[in-house]
Amino acid sequence: MIDLQQVTGKQRYFVQVLQRQSVIASLRSLCAEHHLDFNFINGFLLSGILEGYVQWQEYSHQTWSLTPKAQEWGARLPGVALAEQLLQGVRDRSVLQATLAQDFSLHYGALRREQAVDLQDGDGEGTVTVLKPAVLAAYQQRQATLSAVATGATAEQISAASLDWLEQQGYLSRRVQSDYRLQVLPALQDLALSDQVTCLTSDLIVSGQWRQLDLKPYDIEAAVPDIAYGRPTILSQCIQRIRDIFLNMGFDEMTGYIVESAFWNFDALFTPQDHPAREVQDTFYLAHPQTLPLPSDRALIEGVKQVHEANYGGEWTEAEASRAILRAHTTTSTARRLYQLQGQLGKYFSIDRVFRNETPDRTHLVEFHQIEGVVIGELLSVRTLMGYLTDFYNRLGFTDLRFKPTYNPYTEPSLEVLAYHGPSDRYIEVGNSGLFRQEMLTPLGCGHRSTVAWGLGLERMAMLLYNVDRLSDLIGPDINLQANCEGWATQRLGARR
């Protein structure tokens, strides 16, 4: 017997639907018609609660759907347009090229790969010779099958002759689904089901109607689910996603300090002590403490001093190098790691917060995250650097990149990385990179190695991922993303074509 007190509202509704029928050919179709979740109903059916009321028989059927490759071609097979023209008797190459325009080569190549056609030139006129008319007819049948799937035809309505070929070529994907045929027994049809009230209102209590209603029992002893009270922010999700990419690329993670000395932030990176970036207008200097101790390795300090004075002239002072600041970039972590390694090979990355004394605007923030990366090896080049960055951005889903030469005090050559930003309809800088100069590497004990490195903006990368217009849209307690990322991806795909 069904315990009506323990049947949920959705289960009760399903039972009422079954009572109005005797045979159900497809449980999936029934669930779709009445807006019921198939997996939920499937679990209810297999739970045994309806045993003695319903008999069911499981069976499977297959469905077909277009792959992204077929959708990219607009459900139109390469080669079919030329096949149709040839089957109509058109053989003249110039006529076919005029009809198919720039797609002639594409369609001809598809048919030529199956050795169905050949191109012959004679007396200045070219003709397309049909070698296998059966292949041309098969292309029409394949196109008809592909179009039928695109319009939602079922597997029973589609000719099976071309399905295997379309699947092998990557235009269709097959999916096998399980389903059930149901036989509703008289015991269920005779079962009396009254409406059950799940919410007791004040009106029902005051009027006394609750005495005549079938109230669903409430188990006050039921265990309460442990629901997490928080969730990761958009930037936290981006950080984890990027961390996984670098770990999968074989990198080790490194960390650094938010409060740094100017020595590690600038001097160890071959940035002159009179560089504009070291001005108060660009860097946050601390009042407490005003200075930090320099490294205990006097050879390191003397090496940095000699490189600065030999290349920039003037006097390099320890007082300026010891000033305490909020780090302006995560390359400080790289400088410390290079000094620790003393020329050992390796690949490292970090994702940390940095601070710039800048005016906030659409693409700039005072506080943001930088993605640092460094590879220490031998015979590394600009091509190596571009390869790492291209691989990283491809794993994120970005293929529309540009590299632009730029200047950095501690890298030569240097490259800016730019990616296309839809809302502003232009390419924006998402990172800086280059090969560390020997003047920087030598004091750190890595002068005999070649090193490629980069610093990428996390927030700007998130602008591209979530298609937002301003960096400020990604921070704060109330984030409302209006962009349709899937639609934008489709738009970008169309623009590239």
Secondary structure by P-SEA (a helix, b strand, c coil): ccccccccaaaaaaaaaaaaccccccaaaaaaaacccaaaaaaaaacccccccccbbbbbbbbbbbcaaaaaacccccaaaaaaaaaaccccaaaaaaaaccaaaaaaaaaaaaccbbbbbcccbbbbbbccaaaaaaaaaaaaaaaaaaacccccccccccaaaaaaaccbbbbbbbbbbbbbcccccccccccccccccaaaaaaccccccccccccccccccccccccccaaaaaaaaaaaaaaaabbbbbbbbcccccccccccccccccccccccccbbbbcccccccccccaaaaaaaaaaaaaccccccccccccccccccccaaaaaaaaaaaccccccbbbbbbbbbcccccccccccbbbbbbbbbbccccaaaaaaaaaaaaaaacccbbbbbbbbbcccccbbbbbbbbccccbbbbccccccccaaaaaaaccccbbbbcccccaaaaaaaaccccccccccccbbbbcccaaaaaaaaaaaac
